[in-house]
Amino acid sequence: MARALIHMPKTAKRGDIIEIRALIAHPMESGYRPGADGKPLPQDVIRRFTCTYNGEQVFAAELHPAIAANPYIAFFTIATETGTLEFSWTGDHGFAQTERIALTVAP
């Protein structure tokens, strides 16, 4: 399991625009770099990142081999109601990571 760091407010007022920053520890190996034996290292890339807010997708990104290791993604959404944001990363070799964070919205 990879280590994910997510920074976002725990509370917000209804209608507030909130910034969400997500980083996941992952090597993001392109498949082009040679290993110690001179052969290319196998490709190991996170392919997709999604964020849902109470089950509705609010952000998604497709990632490619050119993305740096430990990909960092920042985006904004509007606080509409109290609920859960779910962050999912999927990639090569069956890689999958999901994190959930609660958001409390005041009227």
N, C-alpha and C positions, 0 to 999 in steps of 0.2 A: 504494500500500500504506500502510495506517495504521500508526501507531506504537503497539505494545501493551507495557504494563508489567505484569509478573506477579511477585508476591512470594509465595514459598512456601519451606519448608525443602528443602534438597537431600537431606538424610538424616533418617530417623526410625526409631524402634523399632517393631516390629510391634505393632499395637493402639493406637498413639498417635493422638490426634485432632490433625490439622494444619489450620491456617488458611491459606486461599488467597485472595489479593487480586488482582484483575485490573482494569486500566484500559486503555481504548483511546482514542486521539485520534480523535475523529469529531465533526463539527459538529451532528449530530442536528437537522436543520432540520425544523420541524413542518409546513410548508406553509401556515401561516397568517400568518406575518410578512411585511410588505411589503418589497420591495427598494427600491433607489434610484429606480426608475421608478414606484413605487407599486403594482406588480403583486405578487401573492404569490410568494415564492420557492418553487421546487419542493420538494416533500417529499423528504427524504433521511434515513431513519431506519434504525438497526440494528434488525432485527426479532427476532432470536433469538441467544441465547448458550448454548452447551453446553460441558460439560467431561466428558471420558471418561477413565477410569483403566484402562489396559490394555484398551481397547476397550469397557468397560462404563460407561454413562452414570452419573455421580454427581451432576450438577447441570445444570439447564436453566432458562432464563428467557425469557419473551416480553417484548419491550420495545415501548413505544408512543411516539407523538409527545411525550407529556408528560415523558419522560425527558430529563434535562439533557445538554448536550454533554459529550463525553468521559466516557461512562458508566463508573462504578466499581462493581464487584460483589465482595462478600466472602462466603465460605461456608466450611464445614468438611467434611472427609472423614476417614475412618480409613485409616491406612497399613496395608495388608494384605500387600503384596509389592512387591519391586523392579519398577519398570516406568516407563511414560511416561504423563504426563497431557497430554491434547490439548485445547486451548482453541479454540473456533470461534465466530466472529461472522459472521452473514449479514444482509444488509439490502437496501434498495432499490437499483435500478439495477445489479444484479449484484454488489453489494459482498460480498466474502467474505475473511475473514482467519483463518488458522490458525497457532497457535503450539504448540510441544511442549517439555515440560520433563521431564527424567528425575528420578526419585525413587528413592533407594537405601534399602531397608528392612533393618535389622539385626534378628536374632532377639531 
